[in-house]
Amino acid sequence: MSDEDEGAPRPWWQVLGLWLTEQKLWRDVLTRVIAGVITAAVVYAGAVLLGYLHTPEIAAGASLALGIAGTVLTTGTPA
């Protein structure tokens, strides 16, 4: 009888719920995210070392953030 129960179609939300609760899924997702972050870091470091990219300056980033924040505070909308 258990074979008949397994063959019966389930609603999509039950299938999704079972799928999202599997530990193997989240282990695979985490593994792929870590691999992507490591790959991006290696490519970025290589591009900076070869001179294709320049490291962002803290002062430029801070002034940009302050400019955006000031615009939002004074006008109520981003620039």
N, CA, C and O atoms as a printed pandas DataFrame, in Angstrom:
     atom_number atom_name residue_name chain_id  residue_number  x_coord  y_coord  z_coord
0              1         N          MET        A               1    0.798   -1.199    0.000
1              2        CA          MET        A               1    0.000    0.000    0.000
2              3         C          MET        A               1    0.842    1.265    0.000
3              4         O          MET        A               1    0.403    2.301   -0.501
4              5         N          SER        A               2    2.033    1.195    0.549
5              6        CA          SER        A               2    2.866    2.387    0.570
6              7         C          SER        A               2    3.319    2.769   -0.833
7              8         O          SER        A               2    3.601    3.939   -1.092
8              9         N          ASP        A               3    3.395    1.785   -1.757
9             10        CA          ASP        A               3    3.760    2.099   -3.131
10            11         C          ASP        A               3    2.674    2.939   -3.799
11            12         O          ASP        A               3    2.974    3.813   -4.612
12            13         N          GLU        A               4    1.409    2.674   -3.454
13            14        CA          GLU        A               4    0.318    3.447   -4.037
14            15         C          GLU        A               4    0.320    4.879   -3.516
15            16         O          GLU        A               4    0.004    5.809   -4.258
16            17         N          ASP        A               5    0.675    5.065   -2.242
17            18        CA          ASP        A               5    0.709    6.403   -1.670
18            19         C          ASP        A               5    1.811    7.256   -2.292
19            20         O          ASP        A               5    1.644    8.461   -2.477
20            21         N          GLU        A               6    2.936    6.621   -2.613
21            22        CA          GLU        A               6    4.041    7.379   -3.199
22            23         C          GLU        A               6    3.725    7.810   -4.627
23            24         O          GLU        A               6    4.233    8.835   -5.083
24            25         N          GLY        A               7    2.906    7.057   -5.334
25            26        CA          GLY        A               7    2.588    7.367   -6.717
26            27         C          GLY        A               7    1.499    8.419   -6.865
27            28         O          GLY        A               7    1.325    8.980   -7.947
28            29         N          ALA        A               8    0.766    8.694   -5.798
29            30        CA          ALA        A               8   -0.319    9.661   -5.879
30            31         C          ALA        A               8    0.247   11.072   -6.040
31            32         O          ALA        A               8    1.216   11.433   -5.371
32            33         N          PRO        A               9   -0.354   11.868   -6.921
33            34        CA          PRO        A               9    0.144   13.231   -7.095
34            35         C          PRO        A               9   -0.120   14.084   -5.850
35            36         O          PRO        A               9   -1.156   13.966   -5.195
36            37         N          ARG        A              10    0.841   14.933   -5.556
37            38        CA          ARG        A              10    0.715   15.840   -4.406
38            39         C          ARG        A              10    0.503   17.261   -4.914
39            40         O          ARG        A              10    0.904   17.594   -6.029
40            41         N          PRO        A              11   -0.120   18.085   -4.103
41            42        CA          PRO        A              11   -0.228   19.504   -4.486
42            43         C          PRO        A              11    1.166   20.128   -4.569
43            44         O          PRO        A              11    2.105   19.677   -3.913
44            45         N          TRP        A              12    1.280   21.174   -5.388
45            46        CA          TRP        A              12    2.587   21.776   -5.635
46            47         C          TRP        A              12    3.204   22.350   -4.371
47            48         O          TRP        A              12    4.427   22.328   -4.232
48            49         N          TRP        A              13    2.408   22.861   -3.452
49            50        CA          TRP        A              13    2.972   23.454   -2.244
50            51         C          TRP        A              13    3.578   22.393   -1.331
51            52         O          TRP        A              13    4.534   22.673   -0.607
52            53         N          GLN        A              14    3.034   21.181   -1.359
53            54        CA          GLN        A              14    3.646   20.106   -0.564
54            55         C          GLN        A              14    4.965   19.657   -1.171
55            56         O          GLN        A              14    5.923   19.376   -0.451
56            57         N          VAL        A              15    5.013   19.588   -2.498
57            58        CA          VAL        A              15    6.256   19.215   -3.170
58            59         C          VAL        A              15    7.320   20.275   -2.897
59            60         O          VAL        A              15    8.466   19.943   -2.593
60            61         N          LEU        A              16    6.944   21.540   -3.004
61            62        CA          LEU        A              16    7.882   22.632   -2.728
62            63         C          LEU        A              16    8.349   22.605   -1.277
63            64         O          LEU        A              16    9.530   22.814   -0.999
64            65         N          GLY        A              17    7.436   22.349   -0.359
65            66        CA          GLY        A              17    7.796   22.272    1.056
66            67         C          GLY        A              17    8.761   21.143    1.348
67            68         O          GLY        A              17    9.713   21.315    2.109
68            69         N          LEU        A              18    8.521   19.983    0.745
69            70        CA          LEU        A              18    9.445   18.857    0.930
70            71         C          LEU        A              18   10.814   19.165    0.340
71            72         O          LEU        A              18   11.846   18.822    0.917
72            73         N          TRP        A              19   10.807   19.811   -0.808
73            74        CA          TRP        A              19   12.056   20.129   -1.490
74            75         C          TRP        A              19   12.886   21.133   -0.678
75            76         O          TRP        A              19   14.104   20.989   -0.565
76            77         N          LEU        A              20   12.223   22.146   -0.119
77            78        CA          LEU        A              20   12.931   23.182    0.637
78            79         C          LEU        A              20   13.426   22.708    1.995
79            80         O          LEU        A              20   14.309   23.335    2.580
80            81         N          THR        A              21   12.871   21.612    2.507
81            82        CA          THR        A              21   13.310   21.126    3.819
82            83         C          THR        A              21   14.442   20.113    3.729
83            84         O          THR        A              21   14.939   19.653    4.757
84            85         N          GLU        A              22   14.858   19.756    2.515
85            86        CA          GLU        A              22   15.935   18.787    2.377
86            87         C          GLU        A              22   17.284   19.440    2.642
87            88         O          GLU        A              22   17.599   20.499    2.098
88            89         N          GLN        A              23   18.062   18.794    3.481
89            90        CA          GLN        A              23   19.373   19.321    3.847
90            91         C          GLN        A              23   20.334   19.293    2.656
91            92         O          GLN        A              23   21.200   20.161    2.545
92            93         N          LYS        A              24   20.195   18.327    1.783
93            94        CA          LYS        A              24   21.081   18.214    0.627
94            95         C          LYS        A              24   20.962   19.440   -0.285
95            96         O          LYS        A              24   21.960   19.900   -0.839
96            97         N          LEU        A              25   19.745   19.966   -0.440
97            98        CA          LEU        A              25   19.531   21.158   -1.262
98            99         C          LEU        A              25   20.329   22.331   -0.718
99           100         O          LEU        A              25   21.042   22.994   -1.472
100          101         N          TRP        A              26   20.220   22.598    0.574
101          102        CA          TRP        A              26   20.878   23.756    1.159
102          103         C          TRP        A              26   22.386   23.582    1.200
103          104         O          TRP        A              26   23.119   24.565    1.083
104          105         N          ARG        A              27   22.872   22.343    1.364
105          106        CA          ARG        A              27   24.311   22.088    1.300
106          107         C          ARG        A              27   24.830   22.411   -0.101
107          108         O          ARG        A              27   25.899   23.003   -0.249
108          109         N          ASP        A              28   24.070   22.020   -1.128
109          110        CA          ASP        A              28   24.455   22.294   -2.504
110          111         C          ASP        A              28   24.424   23.796   -2.791
111          112         O          ASP        A              28   25.324   24.319   -3.449
112          113         N          VAL        A              29   23.397   24.490   -2.303
113          114        CA          VAL        A              29   23.306   25.938   -2.497
114          115         C          VAL        A              29   24.486   26.639   -1.836
115          116         O          VAL        A              29   25.107   27.512   -2.442
116          117         N          LEU        A              30   24.798   26.265   -0.599
117          118        CA          LEU        A              30   25.913   26.883    0.112
118          119         C          LEU        A              30   27.236   26.613   -0.599
119          120         O          LEU        A              30   28.073   27.509   -0.711
120          121         N          THR        A              31   27.429   25.396   -1.074
121          122        CA          THR        A              31   28.656   25.054   -1.786
122          123         C          THR        A              31   28.820   25.904   -3.040
123          124         O          THR        A              31   29.917   26.387   -3.322
124          125         N          ARG        A              32   27.752   26.087   -3.783
125          126        CA          ARG        A              32   27.822   26.880   -5.007
126          127         C          ARG        A              32   28.042   28.357   -4.715
127          128         O          ARG        A              32   28.762   29.026   -5.456
128          129         N          VAL        A              33   27.438   28.880   -3.655
129          130        CA          VAL        A              33   27.644   30.281   -3.294
130          131         C          VAL        A              33   29.095   30.517   -2.886
131          132         O          VAL        A              33   29.709   31.495   -3.313
132          133         N          ILE        A              34   29.639   29.633   -2.068
133          134        CA          ILE        A              34   31.036   29.777   -1.639
134          135         C          ILE        A              34   31.967   29.687   -2.845
135          136         O          ILE        A              34   32.922   30.459   -2.940
136          137         N          ALA        A              35   31.709   28.764   -3.763
137          138        CA          ALA        A              35   32.543   28.645   -4.960
138          139         C          ALA        A              35   32.460   29.918   -5.808
139          140         O          ALA        A              35   33.471   30.365   -6.349
140          141         N          GLY        A              36   31.283   30.494   -5.924
141          142        CA          GLY        A              36   31.118   31.730   -6.686
142          143         C          GLY        A              36   31.843   32.903   -6.059
143          144         O          GLY        A              36   32.458   33.706   -6.761
144          145         N          VAL        A              37   31.774   33.006   -4.737
145          146        CA          VAL        A              37   32.456   34.098   -4.032
146          147         C          VAL        A              37   33.968   33.962   -4.176
147          148         O          VAL        A              37   34.662   34.952   -4.408
148          149         N          ILE        A              38   34.474   32.750   -4.040
149          150        CA          ILE        A              38   35.917   32.527   -4.186
150          151         C          ILE        A              38   36.357   32.850   -5.610
151          152         O          ILE        A              38   37.392   33.485   -5.809
152          153         N          THR        A              39   35.587   32.423   -6.591
153          154        CA          THR        A              39   35.922   32.712   -7.988
154          155         C          THR        A              39   35.916   34.210   -8.259
155          156         O          THR        A              39   36.827   34.726   -8.907
156          157         N          ALA        A              40   34.904   34.906   -7.772
157          158        CA          ALA        A              40   34.830   36.350   -7.973
158          159         C          ALA        A              40   35.995   37.062   -7.294
159          160         O          ALA        A              40   36.548   38.012   -7.848
160          161         N          ALA        A              41   36.372   36.611   -6.100
161          162        CA          ALA        A              41   37.495   37.240   -5.391
162          163         C          ALA        A              41   38.807   37.029   -6.139
163          164         O          ALA        A              41   39.626   37.944   -6.217
164          165         N          VAL        A              42   39.015   35.839   -6.689
165          166        CA          VAL        A              42   40.246   35.565   -7.440
166          167         C          VAL        A              42   40.287   36.401   -8.716
167          168         O          VAL        A              42   41.326   36.968   -9.053
168          169         N          VAL        A              43   39.164   36.480   -9.424
169          170        CA          VAL        A              43   39.116   37.283  -10.653
170          171         C          VAL        A              43   39.332   38.760  -10.336
171          172         O          VAL        A              43   40.061   39.443  -11.057
172          173         N          TYR        A              44   38.713   39.262   -9.275
173          174        CA          TYR        A              44   38.883   40.667   -8.887
174          175         C          TYR        A              44   40.331   40.950   -8.503
175          176         O          TYR        A              44   40.907   41.948   -8.935
176          177         N          ALA        A              45   40.920   40.069   -7.690
177          178        CA          ALA        A              45   42.311   40.271   -7.284
178          179         C          ALA        A              45   43.237   40.237   -8.496
179          180         O          ALA        A              45   44.169   41.036   -8.582
180          181         N          GLY        A              46   42.994   39.330   -9.424
181          182        CA          GLY        A              46   43.804   39.275  -10.633
182          183         C          GLY        A              46   43.660   40.524  -11.470
183          184         O          GLY        A              46   44.651   41.033  -11.993
184          185         N          ALA        A              47   42.453   41.029  -11.609
185          186        CA          ALA        A              47   42.234   42.246  -12.388
186          187         C          ALA        A              47   42.899   43.446  -11.742
187          188         O          ALA        A              47   43.447   44.297  -12.443
188          189         N          VAL        A              48   42.863   43.534  -10.417
189          190        CA          VAL        A              48   43.520   44.644   -9.720
190          191         C          VAL        A              48   45.038   44.530   -9.868
191          192         O          VAL        A              48   45.707   45.524  -10.148
192          193         N          LEU        A              49   45.584   43.327   -9.684
193          194        CA          LEU        A              49   47.033   43.142   -9.784
194          195         C          LEU        A              49   47.549   43.385  -11.199
195          196         O          LEU        A              49   48.671   43.862  -11.370
196          197         N          LEU        A              50   46.756   43.067  -12.204
197          198        CA          LEU        A              50   47.174   43.286  -13.589
198          199         C          LEU        A              50   46.892   44.704  -14.075
199          200         O          LEU        A              50   47.297   45.070  -15.178
200          201         N          GLY        A              51   46.211   45.494  -13.273
201          202        CA          GLY        A              51   45.975   46.890  -13.616
202          203         C          GLY        A              51   44.709   47.144  -14.408
203          204         O          GLY        A              51   44.489   48.266  -14.865
204          205         N          TYR        A              52   43.873   46.137  -14.585
205          206        CA          TYR        A              52   42.625   46.353  -15.308
206          207         C          TYR        A              52   41.618   47.142  -14.477
207          208         O          TYR        A              52   40.798   47.877  -15.026
208          209         N          LEU        A              53   41.678   46.992  -13.175
209          210        CA          LEU        A              53   40.798   47.714  -12.254
210          211         C          LEU        A              53   41.647   48.457  -11.242
211          212         O          LEU        A              53   42.779   48.070  -10.950
212          213         N          HIS        A              54   41.088   49.519  -10.720
213          214        CA          HIS        A              54   41.752   50.260   -9.658
214          215         C          HIS        A              54   40.965   50.060   -8.374
215          216         O          HIS        A              54   39.739   49.961   -8.399
216          217         N          THR        A              55   41.665   50.001   -7.263
217          218        CA          THR        A              55   40.978   49.842   -5.988
218          219         C          THR        A              55   40.209   51.119   -5.680
219          220         O          THR        A              55   40.731   52.217   -5.875
220          221         N          PRO        A              56   39.007   50.992   -5.214
221          222        CA          PRO        A              56   38.228   52.194   -4.912
222          223         C          PRO        A              56   38.821   52.927   -3.711
223          224         O          PRO        A              56   39.284   52.311   -2.752
224          225         N          GLU        A              57   38.795   54.230   -3.787
225          226        CA          GLU        A              57   39.302   55.024   -2.673
226          227         C          GLU        A              57   38.183   55.232   -1.657
227          228         O          GLU        A              57   37.022   55.421   -2.019
228          229         N          ILE        A              58   38.550   55.194   -0.402
229          230        CA          ILE        A              58   37.560   55.331    0.666
230          231         C          ILE        A              58   36.942   56.723    0.651
231          232         O          ILE        A              58   35.741   56.865    0.883
232          233         N          ALA        A              59   37.730   57.740    0.385
233          234        CA          ALA        A              59   37.212   59.113    0.388
234          235         C          ALA        A              59   36.170   59.301   -0.716
235          236         O          ALA        A              59   35.146   59.950   -0.501
236          237         N          ALA        A              60   36.430   58.736   -1.894
237          238        CA          ALA        A              60   35.474   58.882   -2.993
238          239         C          ALA        A              60   34.168   58.168   -2.663
239          240         O          ALA        A              60   33.088   58.695   -2.928
240          241         N          GLY        A              61   34.261   56.983   -2.092
241          242        CA          GLY        A              61   33.061   56.251   -1.713
242          243         C          GLY        A              61   32.280   56.951   -0.617
243          244         O          GLY        A              61   31.049   56.984   -0.644
244          245         N          ALA        A              62   32.998   57.509    0.349
245          246        CA          ALA        A              62   32.331   58.221    1.443
246          247         C          ALA        A              62   31.637   59.479    0.938
247          248         O          ALA        A              62   30.513   59.771    1.346
248          249         N          SER        A              63   32.298   60.227    0.052
249          250        CA          SER        A              63   31.664   61.445   -0.460
250          251         C          SER        A              63   30.458   61.113   -1.335
251          252         O          SER        A              63   29.475   61.854   -1.330
252          253         N          LEU        A              64   30.516   60.023   -2.080
253          254        CA          LEU        A              64   29.363   59.605   -2.874
254          255         C          LEU        A              64   28.196   59.232   -1.960
255          256         O          LEU        A              64   27.057   59.627   -2.212
256          257         N          ALA        A              65   28.476   58.475   -0.904
257          258        CA          ALA        A              65   27.424   58.080    0.035
258          259         C          ALA        A              65   26.823   59.304    0.727
259          260         O          ALA        A              65   25.607   59.383    0.905
260          261         N          LEU        A              66   27.669   60.254    1.115
261          262        CA          LEU        A              66   27.161   61.472    1.757
262          263         C          LEU        A              66   26.335   62.301    0.782
263          264         O          LEU        A              66   25.326   62.888    1.173
264          265         N          GLY        A              67   26.747   62.357   -0.473
265          266        CA          GLY        A              67   25.984   63.098   -1.477
266          267         C          GLY        A              67   24.613   62.497   -1.700
267          268         O          GLY        A              67   23.617   63.215   -1.792
268          269         N          ILE        A              68   24.562   61.177   -1.787
269          270        CA          ILE        A              68   23.268   60.512   -1.973
270          271         C          ILE        A              68   22.392   60.699   -0.745
271          272         O          ILE        A              68   21.199   60.977   -0.867
272          273         N          ALA        A              69   22.980   60.547    0.446
273          274        CA          ALA        A              69   22.208   60.724    1.682
274          275         C          ALA        A              69   21.696   62.160    1.804
275          276         O          ALA        A              69   20.555   62.378    2.210
276          277         N          GLY        A              70   22.531   63.132    1.458
277          278        CA          GLY        A              70   22.103   64.524    1.514
278          279         C          GLY        A              70   20.979   64.812    0.548
279          280         O          GLY        A              70   20.041   65.537    0.881
280          281         N          THR        A              71   21.061   64.250   -0.654
281          282        CA          THR        A              71   20.012   64.441   -1.639
282          283         C          THR        A              71   18.694   63.842   -1.177
283          284         O          THR        A              71   17.633   64.447   -1.334
284          285         N          VAL        A              72   18.774   62.642   -0.605
285          286        CA          VAL        A              72   17.568   61.976   -0.109
286          287         C          VAL        A              72   16.962   62.761    1.042
287          288         O          VAL        A              72   15.743   62.920    1.110
288          289         N          LEU        A              73   17.798   63.252    1.946
289          290        CA          LEU        A              73   17.281   63.991    3.098
290          291         C          LEU        A              73   16.681   65.335    2.705
291          292         O          LEU        A              73   15.679   65.749    3.289
292          293         N          THR        A              74   17.265   66.026    1.732
293          294        CA          THR        A              74   16.764   67.349    1.379
294          295         C          THR        A              74   15.566   67.301    0.436
295          296         O          THR        A              74   14.638   68.098    0.574
296          297         N          THR        A              75   15.577   66.372   -0.520
297          298        CA          THR        A              75   14.493   66.346   -1.488
298          299         C          THR        A              75   13.471   65.242   -1.237
299          300         O          THR        A              75   12.333   65.315   -1.700
300          301         N          GLY        A              76   13.888   64.236   -0.510
301          302        CA          GLY        A              76   12.982   63.129   -0.216
302          303         C          GLY        A              76   13.037   62.017   -1.248
303          304         O          GLY        A              76   12.428   60.966   -1.049
304          305         N          THR        A              77   13.752   62.225   -2.347
305          306        CA          THR        A              77   13.894   61.186   -3.363
306          307         C          THR        A              77   15.355   61.093   -3.778
307          308         O          THR        A              77   16.071   62.094   -3.727
308          309         N          PRO        A              78   15.809   59.927   -4.185
309          310        CA          PRO        A              78   17.187   59.805   -4.679
310          311         C          PRO        A              78   17.387   60.596   -5.969
311          312         O          PRO        A              78   16.430   60.863   -6.696
312          313         N          ALA        A              79   18.603   60.959   -6.241
313          314        CA          ALA        A              79   18.914   61.793   -7.406
314          315         C          ALA        A              79   18.628   61.127   -8.688
315          316         O          ALA        A              79   18.842   61.714   -9.749
